[in-house]
Amino acid sequence: MEGFWANIGFFAFLFVIVLGYERVLQYRENSCPYHPNKNVYEAAELFSHNAEVKAVIAALMRCPDIDEAAADSIVEGADPHKPDQRERYRAFIRSVNREIGEAIYATHHRP
């Protein structure tokens, strides 16, 4: 009978741990409204390869957090005349972070 109560206590402890973990995840999800989206990195890659502005804006429009006005502002804020492909990529990501207001997207991330 002692083993039975020990098992009940063990499972109750695990249940509390799992509930606590779930609450922490919910808190983190609610505290940060923006989550990195792979479409932003794809748009940055297009921008760095000198793709057409319409294609870059179309890639940005697939993100739920970015509307058309924000996409236009992002493309205008990034400097397409940088000589290096990496510099254009970083300028685009910095422009996205400026538009959102938080540094969510990493400039060193390359898909």
C-alpha beads as a LAMMPS data file, in Angstrom:
LAMMPS data file: protein, C-alpha beads

111 atoms
110 bonds

1 atom types
1 bond types

-500.0 500.0 xlo xhi
-500.0 500.0 ylo yhi
-500.0 500.0 zlo zhi

Masses

1 110.0

Atoms # bond

1 1 1 0.000 0.000 0.000
2 1 1 2.954 2.306 0.587
3 1 1 3.977 2.003 -3.062
4 1 1 0.496 2.991 -4.175
5 1 1 0.567 6.296 -2.221
6 1 1 4.118 6.956 -3.369
7 1 1 2.997 6.571 -6.980
8 1 1 0.018 8.883 -6.417
9 1 1 2.320 11.508 -4.900
10 1 1 4.783 11.163 -7.757
11 1 1 2.096 11.607 -10.417
12 1 1 0.611 14.568 -8.540
13 1 1 4.047 16.173 -8.455
14 1 1 4.502 15.588 -12.217
15 1 1 1.048 17.038 -12.862
16 1 1 1.944 20.219 -10.981
17 1 1 5.219 20.531 -12.905
18 1 1 3.460 20.137 -16.270
19 1 1 0.786 22.680 -15.305
20 1 1 3.455 25.151 -14.211
21 1 1 5.331 24.704 -17.467
22 1 1 2.147 25.280 -19.450
23 1 1 1.435 28.486 -17.516
24 1 1 4.947 29.770 -18.206
25 1 1 4.507 29.093 -21.921
26 1 1 1.163 30.925 -21.935
27 1 1 2.703 33.888 -20.138
28 1 1 5.602 34.096 -22.597
29 1 1 3.220 33.874 -25.551
30 1 1 1.027 36.671 -24.206
31 1 1 3.905 38.937 -23.186
32 1 1 5.462 39.103 -26.661
33 1 1 2.907 39.823 -29.394
34 1 1 5.377 39.318 -32.235
35 1 1 7.044 36.062 -33.103
36 1 1 9.728 35.624 -35.733
37 1 1 8.250 34.657 -39.065
38 1 1 10.239 32.836 -41.723
39 1 1 8.607 34.951 -44.441
40 1 1 10.524 37.994 -43.202
41 1 1 13.799 36.145 -43.654
42 1 1 12.699 35.030 -47.130
43 1 1 11.834 38.633 -48.019
44 1 1 15.233 39.744 -46.718
45 1 1 16.891 37.126 -48.877
46 1 1 14.964 38.361 -51.919
47 1 1 15.909 41.946 -51.092
48 1 1 19.574 41.065 -50.743
49 1 1 19.521 39.387 -54.170
50 1 1 18.117 42.584 -55.779
51 1 1 14.679 41.126 -56.456
52 1 1 11.837 43.350 -57.615
53 1 1 10.227 45.495 -54.942
54 1 1 6.809 43.957 -55.665
55 1 1 8.171 40.466 -54.941
56 1 1 9.698 41.620 -51.660
57 1 1 6.474 43.346 -50.600
58 1 1 4.481 40.230 -51.560
59 1 1 6.755 38.110 -49.352
60 1 1 6.297 40.550 -46.472
61 1 1 2.529 40.580 -46.925
62 1 1 2.443 36.851 -46.105
63 1 1 3.351 37.797 -42.525
64 1 1 0.264 38.296 -40.357
65 1 1 1.852 41.181 -38.404
66 1 1 2.824 43.314 -41.408
67 1 1 0.334 45.218 -43.544
68 1 1 0.927 46.886 -46.900
69 1 1 1.842 50.305 -45.470
70 1 1 4.357 48.699 -43.107
71 1 1 5.811 46.640 -45.960
72 1 1 6.286 49.784 -48.063
73 1 1 7.932 51.527 -45.118
74 1 1 10.267 48.576 -44.540
75 1 1 11.396 48.460 -48.157
76 1 1 11.922 52.231 -48.229
77 1 1 13.827 52.125 -44.931
78 1 1 16.281 49.513 -46.108
79 1 1 19.052 50.818 -48.327
80 1 1 19.177 48.772 -51.569
81 1 1 22.348 50.529 -52.740
82 1 1 24.687 48.780 -50.319
83 1 1 27.503 47.090 -52.226
84 1 1 27.516 43.810 -50.327
85 1 1 24.731 41.240 -50.261
86 1 1 25.140 40.706 -46.492
87 1 1 24.886 44.430 -45.828
88 1 1 21.631 44.644 -47.811
89 1 1 20.271 41.667 -45.844
90 1 1 21.191 43.248 -42.503
91 1 1 19.787 46.633 -43.530
92 1 1 16.488 44.983 -44.422
93 1 1 16.261 43.103 -41.109
94 1 1 17.111 46.292 -39.195
95 1 1 14.346 48.080 -41.095
96 1 1 11.857 45.354 -40.132
97 1 1 12.879 45.596 -36.476
98 1 1 12.518 49.394 -36.596
99 1 1 9.043 49.114 -38.075
100 1 1 7.898 46.587 -35.474
101 1 1 9.529 48.467 -32.625
102 1 1 11.320 45.461 -31.163
103 1 1 14.497 43.609 -32.134
104 1 1 12.838 40.279 -32.876
105 1 1 14.601 39.316 -36.072
106 1 1 18.308 38.477 -35.956
107 1 1 20.583 39.993 -38.571
108 1 1 22.897 36.976 -38.552
109 1 1 20.116 34.475 -39.419
110 1 1 20.358 33.208 -42.986
111 1 1 17.826 30.604 -44.208

Bonds

1 1 1 2
2 1 2 3
3 1 3 4
4 1 4 5
5 1 5 6
6 1 6 7
7 1 7 8
8 1 8 9
9 1 9 10
10 1 10 11
11 1 11 12
12 1 12 13
13 1 13 14
14 1 14 15
15 1 15 16
16 1 16 17
17 1 17 18
18 1 18 19
19 1 19 20
20 1 20 21
21 1 21 22
22 1 22 23
23 1 23 24
24 1 24 25
25 1 25 26
26 1 26 27
27 1 27 28
28 1 28 29
29 1 29 30
30 1 30 31
31 1 31 32
32 1 32 33
33 1 33 34
34 1 34 35
35 1 35 36
36 1 36 37
37 1 37 38
38 1 38 39
39 1 39 40
40 1 40 41
41 1 41 42
42 1 42 43
43 1 43 44
44 1 44 45
45 1 45 46
46 1 46 47
47 1 47 48
48 1 48 49
49 1 49 50
50 1 50 51
51 1 51 52
52 1 52 53
53 1 53 54
54 1 54 55
55 1 55 56
56 1 56 57
57 1 57 58
58 1 58 59
59 1 59 60
60 1 60 61
61 1 61 62
62 1 62 63
63 1 63 64
64 1 64 65
65 1 65 66
66 1 66 67
67 1 67 68
68 1 68 69
69 1 69 70
70 1 70 71
71 1 71 72
72 1 72 73
73 1 73 74
74 1 74 75
75 1 75 76
76 1 76 77
77 1 77 78
78 1 78 79
79 1 79 80
80 1 80 81
81 1 81 82
82 1 82 83
83 1 83 84
84 1 84 85
85 1 85 86
86 1 86 87
87 1 87 88
88 1 88 89
89 1 89 90
90 1 90 91
91 1 91 92
92 1 92 93
93 1 93 94
94 1 94 95
95 1 95 96
96 1 96 97
97 1 97 98
98 1 98 99
99 1 99 100
100 1 100 101
101 1 101 102
102 1 102 103
103 1 103 104
104 1 104 105
105 1 105 106
106 1 106 107
107 1 107 108
108 1 108 109
109 1 109 110
110 1 110 111
